[in-house]
Amino acid sequence: MNRRAYDGAVLTAPVTIPYQRYSQETAHWWIARGLRAVLDRAGMSPRELDGFSVSSFSLFPDTPVGLTQHLGLTIRYLDTIPMGGASGVAAARRAARAVQAGDVDVVACVAGDANRIDSFRRLLSSFSRFSMDAVYPYGYGGPNANFALLTDAYMAEYGATREDFGRIAVAQRDNALRYPHALMKKPLTMEQYLAARPVADPVALFDCVMPCAGAEAFLVMREDEAERRGLAFARLDGTIERHNAFPDDPIQLRGGWAMDVDELYAMADCGPDDIDLLQTYDDYPVISMMQMEDLGFCAKGEGPAFVRAHDLTVTGDFPHNTSGGQLSVGQAGAAGGYLGLVEALRQVTGEAGPTQVEGAGRALVSGFGMINYDRGVCSAAAIISGVTS
């Protein structure tokens, strides 16, 4: 395949609206702040924008169409990506195709969510109601219980220990201490990780993301437009997306990445050894370990040995989730599906500041989202390479 599969379309102007543990503002407010910030970053006015892609869990009952009126946008491309942790990559690949086709010149991709005092409780209750499974009458549902079962099955199948998952969480906390927007600012030791209160055995406190409010955003535009504006940008070398992969597996120990990973590397004309840093969706450590395997950095079942053999911090030999990931930055709803891509854009363009990985020119970003009773349904991944202004 052509290495420049998305030739002519680039990603630029990554921005983060600093997270808050709780917020009385609406999702509209957070999305609006993200949009304003990304346009300011590029030196653009809203009138110069002709495409808008939005992801949010708490926008309902309003709609992205309604947002165009609220925000005063007159656009010719509108998209909404309801794919949870896969939303960032999915938004980028769709917007890039629209730019490449000439349907649109500049797309703002924005994800934002509020986190009010009762919003997470209401979100948890929706998991069982949406899936309409037989266990709903017993109150079972929500990600903690589901990922506890997945984690337990992974440990039984491959011999992983809680210390193996702890290596991911502890390394990410070390990275978060460098990242200005991280909500978790206290060091985390392995002893503290192992002694944390249980949530749903074998999942404990530091295995779980902390819900919060915030927004992430970036622009997709023509390459010549980014050059004209003097913006550092990243080329989208390849992407994959898969939904409901391996439905016959009795429990999800692999995701859609495993089905399409060869296509991803062929499209980007590279391999795992050519990747300078990895950003995985990390609502729980086990899913990051699965992504390391399914994306070809080690064989299936070798994730525990892989994390024992590598330093996952910013200065280590395998930089992973350099912002601290959701486990230490926080999970701002659908913006959690953008966090890794926004950080990767900063990394490959040399704009990551205190989390900058030396010599980072190519990054792999992967996402995972929308768990439905016993498995995540959406998966996506992208390889990006940077061009400085």
C-alpha atoms as one frame of an Amber mdcrd trajectory, in Angstrom:
protein
   0.000   0.000   0.000   1.000   3.605  -0.504   2.751   4.949   2.579   0.965
   8.253   2.068  -2.494   6.715   2.113  -3.928   9.997   3.424  -1.785  12.173
   1.167  -2.704  15.855   1.331  -4.434  15.794   4.734  -2.600  16.457   8.001
  -3.309  16.734  11.729  -2.298  19.868  13.599  -2.956  22.287  16.485  -3.428
  19.830  19.379  -4.990  21.428  22.465  -6.115  20.299  25.899  -8.571  22.174
  28.088  -7.282  21.533  31.629  -9.298  18.874  33.406 -11.383  19.337  36.550
 -12.471  16.605  38.949 -16.022  17.957  38.950 -17.593  20.756  36.958 -20.962
  22.457  37.029 -20.494  23.493  33.401 -22.225  21.607  30.595 -20.642  19.485
  27.896 -21.482  22.344  25.516 -19.228  24.648  27.553 -16.298  22.238  27.446
 -16.687  21.573  23.731 -16.937  25.306  23.042 -13.738  25.933  24.982 -11.991
  23.199  23.026 -13.171  24.643  19.727 -12.132  28.175  20.664  -8.695  27.001
  21.807  -7.955  24.954  18.698  -8.945  27.806  16.394  -6.835  30.270  18.385
  -3.911  27.863  18.216  -4.126  27.910  14.409  -4.840  31.643  14.156  -8.245
  30.984  12.599 -11.670  32.503  12.983 -14.831  30.367  13.203 -15.788  31.579
   9.726 -12.722  29.869   8.267 -13.877  26.517   9.640 -15.987  24.396   7.309
 -15.939  21.059   9.115 -16.765  19.934  12.654 -16.470  16.499  14.277 -17.608
  16.091  17.873 -17.579  13.320  20.497 -19.349  13.543  23.844 -21.215  11.296
  26.280 -23.060  14.101  28.088 -24.272  16.266  25.212 -27.622  14.441  25.099
 -30.449  15.409  24.662 -28.807  18.073  22.508 -27.133  17.047  19.251 -24.081
  17.993  17.179 -26.503  19.674  14.780 -27.739  21.794  17.653 -24.138  22.641
  18.548 -23.590  24.277  15.167 -26.294  26.795  16.063 -25.115  27.250  19.650
 -21.546  27.864  18.472 -22.426  29.996  15.455 -20.894  27.643  12.902 -21.805
  27.494   9.225 -20.163  24.329   7.939 -20.406  21.833   5.120 -19.103  18.771
   6.992 -20.545  17.551  10.296 -19.772  14.292  12.039 -20.301  12.729  15.452
 -18.181   9.805  16.625 -19.890   7.801  19.400 -17.077   5.265  19.771 -15.679
   5.970  23.226 -11.962   5.290  23.370 -11.727   4.782  19.601 -13.247   8.201
  18.884 -10.032  10.185  18.362  -8.574   7.926  15.687 -11.973   7.425  14.032
 -12.565  11.188  13.905  -9.117  11.808  12.408  -9.396   9.161   9.688 -12.865
  10.292   8.591 -11.929  13.966   8.568  -8.722  13.210   6.660 -10.666  11.368
   3.971 -13.098  14.292   3.651 -10.189  16.749   3.268  -8.443  14.427   0.836
 -11.613  14.155  -1.261 -11.992  17.934  -1.412 -15.290  17.934   0.448 -13.899
  20.170   3.178 -10.782  22.259   3.848 -10.478  22.391   7.659 -12.174  20.124
  10.207 -12.106  20.789  13.947 -12.200  17.495  15.854 -13.328  18.147  19.430
 -14.245  15.852  22.316 -15.504  17.130  25.634 -17.580  16.096  28.599 -18.812
  17.433  31.899 -18.571  15.453  35.117 -21.205  16.575  37.582 -21.646  14.974
  40.966 -24.211  12.411  39.783 -23.231  12.062  36.128 -20.939   9.034  36.496
 -23.504   7.140  38.564 -26.090   7.711  35.847 -23.591   6.629  33.172 -22.887
   3.375  35.015 -26.565   2.547  35.199 -26.825   2.885  31.427 -24.396   0.051
  30.697 -26.819  -2.715  31.659 -29.878  -0.909  30.335 -28.375  -0.436  26.895
 -27.193  -4.016  26.598 -30.481  -5.454  27.953 -28.651  -8.520  29.191 -30.027
 -11.089  31.595 -27.978  -9.884  34.565 -29.479  -6.390  34.681 -32.128  -7.266
  37.308 -29.289  -8.179  39.694 -27.620  -4.771  39.372 -24.533  -6.129  37.608
 -22.955  -3.907  35.008 -20.557  -1.096  34.426 -16.919  -1.179  33.410 -15.355
  -2.118  36.771 -17.163  -5.445  36.990 -16.692  -6.213  33.302 -12.987  -5.482
  33.301 -12.524  -7.407  36.535 -13.763 -10.512  34.727 -11.550  -9.763  31.728
  -8.514  -9.127  33.946  -9.117 -12.322  35.907  -9.422 -14.350  32.703  -6.243
 -12.790  31.279  -4.337 -13.610  34.482  -5.558 -17.196  34.449  -4.780 -17.701
  30.751  -1.354 -16.059  30.564   0.012 -16.057  34.098  -0.043 -12.302  34.544
   0.209 -10.958  38.085  -1.069  -7.781  39.687   2.564  -6.602  39.742   2.613
  -6.813  35.935  -0.380  -4.506  35.666   1.149  -2.357  38.381   4.202  -1.725
  36.213   1.934   0.006  33.712   0.108   2.091  36.320   3.267   3.100  38.205
   5.129   4.092  35.018   2.170   6.169  33.849   2.046   7.987  37.179   5.731
   8.806  36.748   4.907  10.281  33.336   1.962  12.218  34.752   4.218  14.012
  37.212   5.727  15.725  34.159   2.430  16.451  32.410   0.882  19.829  33.304
  -2.752  18.747  32.856  -2.657  15.528  34.906  -4.990  15.441  37.899  -2.900
  12.801  39.700   0.184  14.583  41.017   1.384  12.296  43.786   4.005   9.632
  43.066   2.721   6.064  43.007   4.859   3.164  44.204   4.344  -0.510  43.506
   3.672  -1.039  47.203   0.891   1.558  47.129  -0.570   0.042  43.967  -0.705
  -3.446  45.485  -2.125  -2.207  48.797  -4.928  -0.145  47.214  -8.489  -0.896
  48.228 -10.238  -3.497  46.082 -12.964  -2.367  43.687 -13.950  -5.579  41.869
 -11.447  -8.364  42.438  -8.801  -8.454  40.967  -9.272  -4.784  39.981  -8.294
  -2.278  42.672  -8.304   1.512  42.981  -5.287   2.332  40.811  -6.501   0.037
  38.023  -9.498   2.338  37.461  -9.677   5.672  35.691 -11.029   8.651  37.593
 -13.951  10.387  35.825 -13.481  14.116  35.363 -14.429  17.000  33.066 -12.343
  18.365  30.205 -11.840  18.627  26.469  -9.299  17.710  23.792  -9.128  18.945
  20.207  -7.082  19.060  17.017  -7.518  20.220  13.419  -7.406  18.238  10.190
  -6.587  20.335   7.112  -4.806  20.355   3.791  -1.054  20.081   4.103  -0.442
  23.223   2.090  -2.800  25.131   4.400  -0.825  24.018   7.468   2.391  25.076
   5.772   0.902  28.458   4.832  -0.048  29.061   8.450   3.340  27.974   9.749
   1.854  25.131  11.794   3.745  22.031  12.836   1.741  19.025  11.717   1.652
  15.246  11.572   0.988  13.071   8.571  -1.448  10.232   8.963   0.590   7.317
   7.650  -1.997   4.628   8.250  -5.097   3.766  10.233  -7.285   0.766  10.993
 -10.741   0.455  12.508 -12.747  -2.624  13.452 -16.011  -3.209  15.315 -17.183
  -6.389  17.038 -14.023  -8.305  16.184 -13.761 -11.997  17.103 -17.360 -12.300
  18.350 -16.954 -16.055  18.891 -14.227 -15.632  21.516 -15.725 -16.728  24.864
 -14.112 -13.726  26.563 -12.250 -10.826  25.019  -8.523 -11.446  25.293  -7.798
  -9.762  21.953  -9.254  -6.806  20.122  -9.831  -5.686  16.560  -6.227  -4.504
  16.229  -5.130  -8.143  15.963  -7.336  -8.570  12.899  -5.896  -5.628  10.957
  -2.441  -4.885  12.368  -0.571  -6.161   9.303  -2.573  -3.781   7.130  -1.712
  -0.903   9.473   2.034  -1.449   9.208   1.888  -2.106   5.470   0.014   1.136
   4.925   2.607   3.058   6.933   5.522   1.117   5.413   7.031   0.398   8.821
   6.963  -2.133  11.639   6.774  -2.188  15.431  10.504  -1.542  15.768  10.090
   1.747  13.891   7.644   3.187  16.440   9.163   5.760  18.821   6.309   5.825
  21.320   2.980   4.133  21.942  -0.232   5.722  23.218  -2.862   3.140  24.203
  -6.359   3.637  25.510  -6.014   2.759  29.165  -9.239   2.648  31.115  -7.669
  -0.400  32.838  -4.069  -1.725  32.630  -5.134  -5.045  31.134  -6.438  -3.380
  27.989  -3.123  -1.565  27.471  -1.307  -4.892  27.791  -3.667  -6.412  25.215
  -2.895  -3.578  22.816   0.856  -4.085  23.176   0.303  -7.678  22.085  -2.284
  -7.108  19.376  -0.262  -4.286  17.821   2.711  -6.591  17.384   5.126  -5.411
  20.054   5.081  -8.910  21.525   3.173 -12.131  20.941  -0.202 -12.854  22.514
   0.274 -13.815  26.126   3.753 -12.255  26.298   2.508  -8.882  27.546   3.485
  -9.576  31.175   7.066 -10.469  30.198   7.192  -7.463  27.869   6.344  -4.918
  30.569   8.821  -6.605  32.956  11.568  -6.193  30.344  10.931  -2.551  29.399
  10.916   0.892  30.966   7.588   2.495  30.000   8.405   6.026  31.182   9.160
   9.089  29.056  12.908   8.473  29.349  12.664   4.698  29.072  13.313   2.314
  26.201   9.582   1.922  25.421   7.769   5.227  26.125   4.104   4.475  26.711
   1.239   6.870  27.487   3.643   9.726  27.977   1.028  12.092  29.421   0.253
   9.597  32.171  -2.758   8.290  30.290  -6.237   8.259  31.699  -5.080   6.262
  34.732  -3.208   9.335  35.988  -4.512  12.265  33.935  -8.196  11.401  34.396
 -10.949  10.301  32.040 -12.840  13.308  30.704 -15.602  11.236  29.131 -15.256
  10.985  25.369 -12.191  13.239  25.542 -10.409  10.191  26.954 -10.572   8.771
  23.445  -8.659  11.815  22.197  -6.029  12.082  24.939  -3.496   9.727  23.370
  -3.770  11.206  19.883  -3.462  14.799  21.100  -0.366  13.887  23.137   1.094
  11.954  20.190   0.644  14.981  17.930   2.626  17.064  20.402   5.297  14.394
  20.624   5.992  13.899  16.919   6.100  17.651  16.270   8.461  18.304  19.176
   5.886  20.299  21.157   5.348  18.010  24.153   7.430  20.096  26.533   8.167
  18.281  29.818   6.928  14.920  28.495   8.889  15.119  25.238  10.475  11.845
  24.161  13.880  12.461  22.655  13.916  11.834  18.917  10.189  11.065  18.701
   9.258  11.180  15.035   6.690   8.413  14.689   3.941   7.381  17.117   1.312
   4.684  17.221  -2.016   5.578  18.842  -4.685   3.001  19.580  -8.194   3.236
  20.951 -10.793   0.908  22.430 -14.343   1.721  23.376 -18.018   1.098  24.047
 -18.029  -2.007  26.181 -21.304  -3.899  25.801 -21.726  -6.334  28.700 -18.634
  -8.483  28.194 -16.400  -6.855  25.568 -15.333  -3.619  23.940 -16.934  -3.304
  20.541 -14.868  -0.534  18.902 -11.145  -0.577  18.170  -8.935   1.675  16.067
  -5.276   2.584  15.642  -3.206   5.121  13.734   0.454   5.670  12.934   1.449
   9.324  12.621   4.761  11.013  11.760   5.650  14.596  12.476   6.704  17.599
  10.416   7.846  20.704  12.300   7.073  24.233  11.147
